[in-house]
Amino acid sequence: MQNPTSSAAGTTDPTNPGDPQNPTSSAGSTNPSDPALSAGTETGASSGSENTDPELGPDGFPTLESYGAPSAEYTKDISGTAKRGWNTRYWDACKPHCSWLRESENDKTRADNSSDETYLADLATARNCNIHDVEVPTFTLGNVSRAWLGYEGTRSACGEEKEKGVFTCTDMAPIAVNDNLAYAYVAGTADSKCGKCYHLQYDGHFKDEFEMNPPKATHKALKGKHLVVMASNIGMDVAGGNPDLPAGQFDLMVPGGGVGAFDALSVQVNGANVNWGAGFGGFLTECQKGDNCGTEGSLECYQTCVKDMCEAAFGNAGLPNLLRGCNWFADWYMAADNPTYYIEEVECPQYLIDHYMTRINTSVETNIKKVTDWSTYKEGDVLDTLHCWKAGEAPADESGWQNPSAGCDVQ
């Protein structure tokens, strides 16, 4: 089965499998019960951001402050050794590419689901949420019968399901750790790997600069800042490297960055007459028009224009993470258009791991019943399940005959 999802710089794909547990929420949730998924796990995490007794916020996640001081690796100078790349930006609100289980061994981008051990070592599947920002399964049982057992990915809101489908959880919007360091998620190139993290150090330049088109005030203001990003999407048209920028492109997930080719954001946030700006470029591209700041505007003009658009779109949307992440682009990221950076791979901050890993599908198997409309699902609702069995394990009928096939106890 195929499904369009993701990225203003690309699309993503298919279906997939996992395990039950109470659902949780991007804006109000229970604490993960699996010790391998709780704050403080060392699975791919930087020890500089561990806390064995974290303070929980109202969303059920540890507060950013409770993770402790970030690793010094995230702010060290890498300009003398690292390759250069560049950012674009988007927020389409689609189910992330990394929320689907891989379909075959040929898929090297997503988690290895050959066993629970490899699946969790690869950080499982990326969380996804319903239209109300409540975390829901990344996959469930498919259209099972007493003679067939299989799994199916929860359907993206960027497909035909629209409001009934699933979205990016809004707490995956960027967040500032301090004035010099922030965390975010990105769509990587086709050869990227879900759940990998990278340290970006901005260099004060931008992708399309040349002698007659030098860096703007926004790029200069961003110079020297550090952003640690995790790949939660794979954009099939996110560009690879070139001679000047060999590290290639990361498409930064930022609300207001552009709804892209598969727009679920205007389904989730459907206020009257919202101006989403350019599909590829979003609010900043709108602010660069001549009747706004133009292409040679001041830093202050771009920041004010973008924040005004953030407030108009998200101020009354009831999804505060979107407003926070949109304002972050103006205030921390300095409204920089396609800036360039130095890049190196790093161990992931626990904050990014916690907001990435599903807290529901913590196994490659599941007995969660298929749901076609997730919009009515509320935090705390019990997930319906079925009794299923593997091949050779079916219960015998009254005559003693045992179905040799895998299946589920359906009416």
N, C-alpha and C positions, 0 to 999 in steps of 0.2 A: 504494500500500500504506500502511496506517495502523499506528501502533504507539503504545501509551501509554508515556509516559516521565514524567517530572519533577515536581517541586515540591510541597512540602507546601502551598503556596499555588497549586496549579494543576496542570494536565496539559499535556503537549506532544504532539508528533506524529510525522510520517511517515518516509520513506526517502530515500536519497541516494548520490553517487559520489566517487573519488581515485587514488593512486599507490603502488607498493610501497616497500619498504625494510625493513631488519630491524626487528622490533618492539622496543619498549623498555618500561620498567617504571616505575611510580610508586614502587616500592620496589626499585630496582636496575635500571639501564638503561645503554644506550650513549649517548654524546653525540650530539646531532643533527648530521647531516652536511651539511645544507643551510645555507649561510652566511646565508641570509635568515632562518633560524629560530634561530640560535645566540645566546647571550648577547652583548649589545653591538649587536644590530641596532637601527636607529633607526626601525623600522616602528611608528609610533604610540607610541614609548617615551619616557619622561622621560630626558633626558640626565643628570639627577642620579643615575641609578641604573645608569649604564653602567660596564663594566669590560672592557677589551679582552683581558685575560688572566685569566679567572676561575678560582678554585680549585673543582674539582669535588668534590662529596660522594659518599658511597657509592651514592646513588641515580642518579648520572650527571648530575645537574643542578648548576649552580653553587651553592655555599653562599650562604646569605642574606647573610653578611658580605662575600662577594666582590663584591657589586654596588656596594659603596661607600656613601657617605652618601646617604640619600634626599633627593629634591628638597624644598626649603623650601616649595614650593607645597602639600605634603601636610600641613603643620602650621600654615599661616598662619591667622589669625583671619578667618573669613568670616561671622561672626554679624551683621555690620551690613549685608550686601548679599545674602545668599543666601536662597532659599526654604527652608521646613522640610518634612520628611517623617518617616517612622517605619519602624522595623524590626519584622518578625516573624522567625521562625527555622524551619529545617527541615533534615533530612538524610535523604532517601529512598533515596539511593545509586543512583537510576536513571541511565541514559544521559542526559546533558544535552541539552536542546533544541538547544543550539548545536553539538552533535556531528553533527547531520543537515545535509546540504546542502539548500538551499532547492529547492522543487519548481517554483516559477514566479516570474515577476517580481513577482507580487502579494505575495510574502513579503518584507517589508522588514526582518524581524528578523535573518535569517541572512546569511552571506557571499554576495556577488555571485559566482556561479560561471560567469559568461559567458566568463571567460578566466582563465588562471593568474594574470595580473597583478592583476586585480580581486579574485580569491579570496585571494591572499596579502596584498593591501593591507587586506582586511577580517579579517585574522588567521586565515583558513582555517576549519577546523572545530575544535571543542573536543575535546581528548583524551578517550578513554574507555578503560577497563581491564576485564580479565576478573575473575572472582571471586577470583583470587589477586593482584590488583592489578598485573598485567602489562599494559602498554599494548598495545592491539590496534587494527586499522584502524577508522576511523569508517565507512567504506563499502568495498564490494568489488564485483566483478562480480555480476550477478544470475544468473538461470537462463538463461544464454546458449546460443545454438546457432550453427551455421555461417551462419545467415541472420538472426541478431538479436544485438545488442550493447546491454547496458544495465547500470545500476548499482543497487545495493541497500544501504541502510544496515545496518550490523551491528545485530542486534536487541537491544532493551533487556531487561534482567533484570526489569523491571517488567511485561513482557508474559508470554506463555506460556512463554518460554524459561527463565525462572528462572535456575538456576545455570549454564546453558549460554549465557546472554546476556551483555551487557556492562553495566558499572556506572560510576558516577562514580569517577575516580581519587582515591585517598584523600589525595594530597598537595594537593588543592584545599581541604583543611580550613584554617581561619584560622591565621595565624601572626603572632606579635608581632615587630615590628622593634625596639621598645624599650617602655618603660613608657607612652609617650604616643602611639605610632603602631603600627598593625597593618595587614595585608593580608588580604583575603578575597574570596570570590565570592558572587554574589547571583542570585536570580531577579528579573527586572524585570517591569514591566507589559507589556501586550500591544503597546504602541507603543515598547518599548525596542529597542535594537540590540545584538546579540551583540558582545562584545569591547570595548564602551565602558567607560570607567572614571570613577569619581566619588569625590570627597573628601567624607566625612561628618564633621562636627564635632558631637559630642554636647552637648546643652544642659541636661541635668539633669532633663528632664521625660519624660513618656510619653504615649502616644496617648490613653488613656481617663481621664486625670486630670480631676478637677473639685474644687470646694471641699471636699467631704467625702471625697475620694479623692486626696489630694495625692501628690507624688512620694515614692518609697520611698528607703531608704538606698542601695539598689543604683543607682538612677538618679542620685542625688547623687554617688556615688563614680565614676560613668562620666563625669560632666560635664567637658568640656574635652578629652577624648581625641579622637583623629583616626583614622579608619578609611578606607583607600582600597580600593574594591571594584571588581570587574570583573563585568559581566553574562555569565554562562555558561548561564543558563536564562531562559526567558520563561514566567512563570506566568500562564495565561489568566484566573485570578481574583485575581491580585495587584492591589490597588486603586489607582486613580488618585487624584488630589488632591481635597481638599475645601477649603472656605474657611479653615479653621484650619491645615491642613497641605497646601498646594497642590502640593508636590513628590510627594505620593503615597507609596507603600509600596515597600520593598525587602525581599524574603524572604531573610534571611541564611543561607547554607549553613554549618551548624555541627553536627558530630556530636552526637547526643543532643538535637537541637532539635525532634524529632518526625518520625516516618516518613511522615506525610502520607497522601494518598489512594492512592498506588501504592508500596507498601513492598517495596523490594529489600534493605534493610539487614538484615532478619531472615533473608534467604536467605544473604547474605554472612557475617554474624556470627550463627551459629546455636547459641550456647551454651545450655545447659539453663536454663530459667526466667529468661531475661533480662527485666527489667522496662524496657520502652521508654518508659514514661510515657504521657502523652496523645499521640494521633496528631498533633494540632496543638498544639504546646507542649512536648512531650517531657519531659525530666527536671525542668526548673524547675517545670512545671505540677504534676508529682507532688510536688515539694518544697513547693509552696504548699498542700498539703492539711493539714487540721487536725491529723492525727496526725504530721506532720513539722514544718515551720516555720510553717504557716499563711500567711495573706495579709499579715500584718504582722510577719513575722520579721525578724531582724537580718541584716545583710550576711554576717556570719560563718556564720550558720546556713544560709543559702542556698548559700554557697560550699561548705561542708562537705558538705551533702546532695547537691549536684550532683556534686561530685568523687567521692563514694562511689559514686554511680550510674555515673559514667564508668568507674571502676575495675572495678565488677562487670560491666559490659557489654563493655569493650574491653581490660581488663588482660591477658587471656590470649588475645586474638583473633588475635594475630600480625600485626596491622595498626596499628603504632605511631602513624601519622599520625592515626588516629581518636581514640586516647587523648589525643594532644597537642592536637588541636582541641577536644575536649570539655573538657579542663582549661582551655584558653584562655578558654572562655566563663565559667568561674567566676573565674579569676585575673585576666585582663586586662579582660574585658567586664563584670566585676563582677556576673554573673548578673542583668543588668538585663532586665526584662520589657517588650518592645515600646517601647524608648526612642525619643525623637524627636531630630532632628538638623537642622543646616543642611547644605545640599548644593550642590556645584558640579561640573561636568564637568571632568576633568583628563586630561592625557596619562598613559598607563598606565605603571606601574613595570615594568621589564624582568622582574622576578621573576614578576609575574602573567602577562605575555605568555608567558614560557617554560613555565610550568606549564599554560597554556591551549591553545596551538597544537599540533595533531597533528604528530608527528614522522614519521608514516608516510604519510598522504595529503597530500603536499605539492604535488599537482597535481589538477586537476579531472578527470583521466582516471586509470584504474587498470587493471591486468591481474591483480590479486589474485583468486584463486579464492574463490568463496563457501564459507563455513564455517558449519555449523549448530550446532556445539558448541565454544565458545571455552574451556571450563573445563580442557581438557587442554593448552592452549597454554602453553608455557614460554618464559621469556626466552631469546633466542638461537635459537629455532626458526626455520627458514627458511619463509617464506610461500610456499605453492604459487601458481603463476601460470599463465596460459594465453596462447598466442599469439593475439592479436586483431588485427582490421583495420577500418579505416573503409570506408564505402561507396565502391565503385570500386577498392579496394586489395586485394581478396581474391586469394589465390594461384590460379593457373589449375590445373584438374585435368589428367589425362593426355591428355584430348582437346583441351585448350587452352581449354575454356570457363571463363569467370570469373564467379563469383557477383557480381551487382551490389550486394548488400546488405552492410551491416556485419555482422560476426560474429566468432566465435572458433573455434579449432581444437579442437573437442570430439569425443570418440568417439561 
